Amino acid sequence: MNRPLVTLLLFSAAPSFAAEPPWRDLFNGRDLAGWRIVGAEPKARTYVEDGALTGHMVRGTPEHTFFCTQESFGDFILELECFQAGGFNTGILFRCLETDAGASVRLHGYQVKIDPSATRRWTGGIFDDYGRNWLWLQTLEGDDRARSAYRFNEW
């Protein structure tokens, strides 16, 4: 009696697995279609180079500049490669709220840090950046394997 019940449950669950949307790229590798740039003027120079979203700091930029998807997402898995030239502060923000013009930072949300510090090495650490300074949710302190995952000056 248990065997038919299990079989029915598996078959009834199968369509929900098949209905999962396919993987899709957020970036086409050619232009900024599907993206917008957020930040005060002058913003960093933003463009596509060799199939990569590229941002260069501009002297006098009063706040951060962000590449933002034009579309909002619910649950997602984000995979990317990053190359960080120099020791600039950067990261990947998600679940963001946009603030008013004139705020010191236009986006607040969770951030996965890309850490330029060769001593701290917290790339991959997660912090809450909702305007309360950096409230670390996951530091990499004491996690040597995670701290050595990021390779400086490499993709």
Backbone as numpy.savetxt, mean C-alpha at the origin, in Angstrom:
# Nx Ny Nz CAx CAy CAz Cx Cy Cz
-25.55 -42.18 6.59 -26.36 -40.99 6.59 -25.50 -39.73 6.59
-24.36 -39.77 7.28 -23.49 -38.60 7.31 -22.84 -38.32 5.96
-22.51 -39.35 5.23 -21.83 -39.17 3.96 -22.63 -38.32 2.97
-23.91 -38.57 2.71 -24.68 -37.71 1.79 -24.78 -36.27 2.28
-24.87 -36.07 3.58 -24.97 -34.72 4.11 -23.69 -33.94 3.82
-22.54 -34.55 4.05 -21.27 -33.89 3.77 -21.16 -33.59 2.28
-21.54 -34.52 1.44 -21.49 -34.32 0.00 -22.37 -33.15 -0.42
-23.55 -33.06 0.13 -24.45 -31.95 -0.20 -23.87 -30.62 0.26
-23.27 -30.60 1.43 -22.67 -29.35 1.91 -21.52 -28.92 1.02
-20.71 -29.85 0.59 -19.59 -29.50 -0.29 -20.09 -28.97 -1.63
-21.09 -29.63 -2.20 -21.61 -29.17 -3.47 -22.31 -27.82 -3.34
-22.98 -27.59 -2.24 -23.66 -26.31 -2.08 -22.67 -25.18 -1.83
-21.49 -25.50 -1.30 -20.48 -24.47 -1.05 -19.65 -24.19 -2.30
-19.57 -25.14 -3.21 -18.71 -24.98 -4.38 -19.02 -23.74 -5.21
-20.29 -23.38 -5.48 -20.54 -22.19 -6.28 -20.00 -20.91 -5.65
-19.96 -20.82 -4.33 -19.43 -19.59 -3.72 -17.94 -19.46 -3.97
-17.20 -20.59 -4.02 -15.78 -20.51 -4.34 -15.58 -20.11 -5.80
-16.41 -20.65 -6.68 -16.29 -20.34 -8.11 -16.66 -18.90 -8.40
-17.46 -18.27 -7.54 -17.91 -16.90 -7.78 -16.88 -15.85 -7.37
-15.78 -16.28 -6.79 -14.76 -15.33 -6.36 -14.21 -14.58 -7.58
-14.13 -13.26 -7.51 -13.66 -12.50 -8.67 -12.20 -12.83 -9.00
-11.84 -12.75 -10.27 -10.46 -13.07 -10.66 -9.49 -11.98 -10.21
-8.24 -12.37 -10.15 -7.16 -11.43 -9.84 -7.13 -10.36 -10.91
-6.84 -9.13 -10.53 -6.70 -8.09 -11.56 -5.62 -7.11 -11.14
-4.97 -6.56 -12.14 -3.92 -5.58 -11.91 -4.55 -4.21 -11.65
-3.98 -3.45 -10.74 -4.44 -2.09 -10.48 -3.72 -1.08 -11.37
-2.60 -1.47 -11.92 -1.76 -0.56 -12.70 -1.47 -1.21 -14.04
-1.68 -0.43 -15.12 -1.51 -0.99 -16.46 -0.07 -0.94 -16.96
0.84 -0.30 -16.23 2.24 -0.25 -16.62 2.56 0.78 -17.68
1.54 1.54 -18.14 1.76 2.51 -19.23 1.51 3.95 -18.82
0.44 4.17 -18.05 0.07 5.55 -17.70 -0.65 5.55 -16.35
-1.13 6.70 -15.94 -1.76 6.85 -14.63 -3.27 6.63 -14.67
-3.77 5.96 -15.71 -5.20 5.65 -15.79 -5.61 4.85 -14.55
-6.69 5.27 -13.90 -7.16 4.59 -12.70 -6.53 5.10 -11.41
-5.67 6.09 -11.53 -4.97 6.66 -10.38 -5.20 8.16 -10.30
-5.11 8.71 -9.11 -5.12 10.16 -8.93 -4.00 10.49 -7.95
-3.55 11.72 -8.03 -2.45 12.18 -7.19 -3.04 13.11 -6.14
-2.75 12.83 -4.88 -3.29 13.60 -3.76 -2.15 14.25 -3.00
-2.33 15.54 -2.69 -1.34 16.30 -1.92 -1.41 17.76 -2.31
-0.79 18.60 -1.52 -0.79 20.03 -1.79 0.19 20.36 -2.91
0.00 21.52 -3.51 0.92 21.99 -4.55 2.14 22.63 -3.90
3.33 22.50 -4.43 3.64 21.64 -5.57 3.74 20.19 -5.12
3.12 19.33 -5.87 3.20 17.90 -5.58 4.53 17.36 -6.10
4.86 16.17 -5.64 6.02 15.48 -6.21 5.76 15.25 -7.69
6.82 15.14 -8.48 6.66 14.78 -9.89 6.24 13.32 -9.95
5.14 13.04 -10.63 4.64 11.67 -10.71 4.47 11.29 -12.17
4.92 10.10 -12.51 4.86 9.63 -13.89 5.12 8.13 -13.92
5.03 7.55 -15.11 5.33 6.14 -15.31 6.66 6.05 -16.04
7.55 5.24 -15.52 8.86 5.04 -16.15 9.20 3.56 -16.10
9.51 2.99 -17.25 9.86 1.57 -17.35 8.81 0.68 -16.68
7.54 1.01 -16.86 6.45 0.21 -16.33 6.21 0.34 -14.84
6.76 1.40 -14.22 6.61 1.57 -12.77 6.03 2.94 -12.45
5.14 3.00 -11.45 4.70 4.29 -10.91 5.92 4.93 -10.27
6.19 6.19 -10.61 7.40 6.85 -10.14 7.05 8.20 -9.55
7.62 8.49 -8.41 7.43 9.79 -7.77 8.77 10.36 -7.37
8.98 11.64 -7.67 10.21 12.34 -7.29 9.84 13.54 -6.44
10.52 13.68 -5.33 10.28 14.81 -4.44 10.54 16.12 -5.17
9.77 17.14 -4.82 9.95 18.48 -5.37 10.26 19.40 -4.20
11.30 20.20 -4.35 11.68 21.13 -3.29 10.50 22.04 -2.96
10.22 22.20 -1.68 9.15 23.09 -1.25 7.78 22.44 -1.15
7.70 21.13 -1.40 6.41 20.46 -1.26 6.02 20.51 0.22
4.86 21.09 0.55 4.51 21.31 1.95 4.01 20.06 2.69
3.69 19.00 1.97 3.19 17.78 2.61 3.49 16.59 1.71
3.07 15.42 2.13 3.29 14.21 1.34 2.48 14.25 0.05
2.95 13.50 -0.93 2.21 13.29 -2.18 1.89 11.80 -2.27
0.67 11.48 -2.68 0.21 10.09 -2.70 -0.31 9.70 -4.07
0.00 8.48 -4.51 -0.67 7.83 -5.63 -1.88 7.13 -5.02
-3.09 7.44 -5.48 -4.31 6.82 -4.94 -5.10 6.17 -6.07
-5.62 4.99 -5.81 -6.51 4.38 -6.79 -7.79 5.21 -6.84
-8.38 5.32 -8.01 -9.66 6.02 -8.13 -10.80 5.16 -7.62
-10.58 3.88 -7.56 -11.61 2.95 -7.11 -11.34 2.55 -5.66
-12.41 2.37 -4.90 -12.29 1.88 -3.52 -12.45 0.37 -3.52
-11.83 -0.28 -2.55 -11.85 -1.74 -2.49 -12.27 -2.20 -1.10
-12.95 -3.33 -1.05 -13.32 -3.96 0.22 -12.16 -4.82 0.67
-12.36 -6.11 0.69 -11.29 -7.03 1.03 -10.38 -7.18 -0.19
-9.08 -7.24 0.05 -8.15 -7.34 -1.06 -6.83 -7.94 -0.60
-6.08 -8.41 -1.57 -4.70 -8.84 -1.36 -3.87 -7.95 -2.27
-2.91 -7.26 -1.71 -2.06 -6.36 -2.49 -0.67 -6.96 -2.57
-0.18 -7.12 -3.79 1.19 -7.56 -4.02 1.86 -6.51 -4.88
3.08 -6.13 -4.52 3.80 -5.13 -5.30 5.29 -5.27 -5.08
6.02 -4.63 -5.95 7.46 -4.50 -5.78 7.75 -3.03 -5.60
8.77 -2.72 -4.84 9.10 -1.33 -4.56 10.60 -1.13 -4.69
10.96 -0.02 -5.29 12.36 0.40 -5.33 12.39 1.80 -4.74
13.16 1.98 -3.71 13.25 3.27 -3.05 14.68 3.78 -3.20
14.82 4.87 -3.95 16.14 5.47 -4.14 16.34 6.54 -3.07
17.43 6.49 -2.40 17.69 7.49 -1.36 17.01 7.12 -0.05
17.07 8.02 0.89 16.54 7.75 2.22 15.22 8.41 2.49
14.33 8.46 1.52 13.06 9.16 1.70 12.05 8.34 2.49
11.20 9.03 3.19 10.13 8.42 3.96 9.01 8.01 3.01
8.65 6.74 3.00 7.58 6.29 2.12 6.87 5.08 2.72
5.78 4.72 2.11 5.02 3.56 2.57 3.80 3.35 1.70
3.06 2.31 2.02 1.84 1.96 1.31 0.68 2.18 2.28
-0.20 3.13 1.96 -1.35 3.39 2.81 -2.55 2.62 2.29
-3.40 2.18 3.22 -4.64 1.49 2.84 -5.71 1.80 3.87
-6.97 1.63 3.45 -8.13 1.96 4.29 -8.04 3.42 4.73
-7.80 4.31 3.76 -7.54 5.73 4.04 -8.80 6.59 4.03
-8.70 7.67 4.75 -9.69 8.74 4.71 -8.98 9.97 4.20
-9.64 10.70 3.30 -9.05 11.93 2.79 -9.49 13.08 3.68
-8.53 13.94 4.06 -8.82 15.06 4.94 -9.03 16.33 4.12
-9.36 17.41 4.80 -9.62 18.68 4.14 -8.34 19.29 3.58
-8.51 20.13 2.57 -7.38 20.89 2.04 -6.82 21.73 3.18
-5.53 21.87 3.23 -4.89 22.64 4.28 -4.42 21.79 5.44
-4.83 20.52 5.50 -4.34 19.62 6.55 -2.87 19.33 6.28
-2.12 19.03 7.32 -0.70 18.78 7.13 -0.45 17.53 6.30
-1.35 16.56 6.35 -1.28 15.36 5.51 -2.69 15.09 5.00
-2.85 14.87 3.68 -4.18 14.74 3.08 -4.83 13.37 3.26
-4.04 12.34 3.53 -4.61 11.01 3.73 -4.21 10.49 5.10
-5.17 9.86 5.75 -4.89 9.19 7.02 -5.38 7.76 6.87
-4.61 6.81 7.36 -5.00 5.42 7.27 -3.95 4.53 7.88
-4.02 3.27 7.55 -2.99 2.33 7.97 -1.87 2.39 6.94
-0.64 2.24 7.41 0.49 2.29 6.49 1.43 1.12 6.75
1.82 0.47 5.65 2.90 -0.49 5.69 4.15 0.31 5.36
5.06 0.36 6.29 6.25 1.21 6.18 7.25 0.62 5.20
7.85 1.48 4.40 9.03 1.14 3.61 10.13 1.99 4.23
10.93 1.38 5.05 11.84 2.07 5.96 13.23 2.26 5.35
13.65 3.51 5.16 14.97 3.76 4.60 16.09 3.59 5.61
15.76 3.37 6.87 16.77 3.28 7.92 17.50 1.94 7.86
18.81 1.99 7.70 19.61 0.77 7.65 19.78 0.15 9.03
19.48 0.91 10.08 19.62 0.37 11.43 18.31 -0.17 11.98
17.22 0.55 11.80 15.93 0.09 12.35 15.34 -1.02 11.49
15.29 -0.83 10.17 14.84 -1.84 9.20 13.44 -2.36 9.51
12.47 -1.47 9.53 11.10 -1.87 9.82 10.24 -1.92 8.57
10.80 -2.10 7.40 9.98 -2.25 6.20 9.06 -3.44 6.38
7.77 -3.19 6.20 6.75 -4.22 6.43 6.03 -4.04 7.74
6.57 -3.20 8.63 5.86 -2.90 9.88 4.60 -2.09 9.56
3.56 -2.26 10.34 2.28 -1.59 10.08 2.00 -0.60 11.20
1.61 0.62 10.81 1.21 1.58 11.84 -0.06 2.30 11.44
-0.72 2.84 12.44 -1.97 3.58 12.30 -1.59 5.05 12.15
-1.88 5.62 11.01 -1.54 7.02 10.75 -2.82 7.82 10.55
-3.72 7.75 11.52 -4.97 8.50 11.46 -4.83 9.82 12.20
-3.69 10.49 12.02 -3.49 11.81 12.61 -3.11 11.77 14.08
-2.76 10.59 14.60 -2.37 10.47 16.00 -0.89 10.15 16.12
-0.10 10.67 15.22 1.30 10.28 15.09 1.37 8.82 14.69
2.47 8.20 14.92 2.64 6.82 14.46 2.33 5.87 15.59
1.19 5.23 15.53 0.80 4.21 16.50 1.09 2.87 15.85
2.21 2.26 16.20 2.64 1.02 15.56 1.74 -0.13 15.97
1.14 -0.80 15.01 0.31 -1.97 15.25 1.14 -3.24 15.16
2.18 -3.19 14.33 3.09 -4.32 14.18 4.47 -3.76 13.91
5.31 -3.74 14.93 6.70 -3.34 14.71 7.45 -4.59 14.27
8.65 -4.42 13.85 9.47 -5.57 13.49 10.60 -5.75 14.50
10.47 -5.10 15.61 11.47 -5.20 16.67 11.62 -6.66 17.09
12.83 -7.16 17.07 13.08 -8.53 17.49 12.77 -9.58 16.43
12.34 -9.18 15.24 12.02 -10.12 14.17 13.07 -9.97 13.07
14.22 -10.61 13.29 15.35 -10.44 12.36 15.03 -10.93 10.96
14.23 -11.98 10.83 13.88 -12.50 9.51 13.10 -11.44 8.72
12.10 -10.84 9.35 11.31 -9.81 8.67 12.15 -8.57 8.40
13.00 -8.19 9.34 13.81 -6.99 9.18 14.83 -7.13 8.05
15.20 -8.35 7.71 16.19 -8.54 6.64 15.53 -8.81 5.29
14.20 -8.81 5.21 13.51 -9.12 3.95 13.66 -8.01 2.91
13.68 -6.75 3.35 13.80 -5.64 2.41 15.25 -5.49 1.98
15.46 -5.38 0.68 16.80 -5.22 0.12 16.97 -3.79 -0.38
17.86 -3.05 0.24 18.09 -1.66 -0.14 18.61 -1.58 -1.57
18.13 -0.58 -2.32 18.54 -0.31 -3.69 18.32 -1.49 -4.63
17.30 -2.30 -4.36 16.92 -3.41 -5.23 15.40 -3.44 -5.34
14.91 -4.08 -6.38 13.48 -4.34 -6.50 13.15 -5.52 -5.63
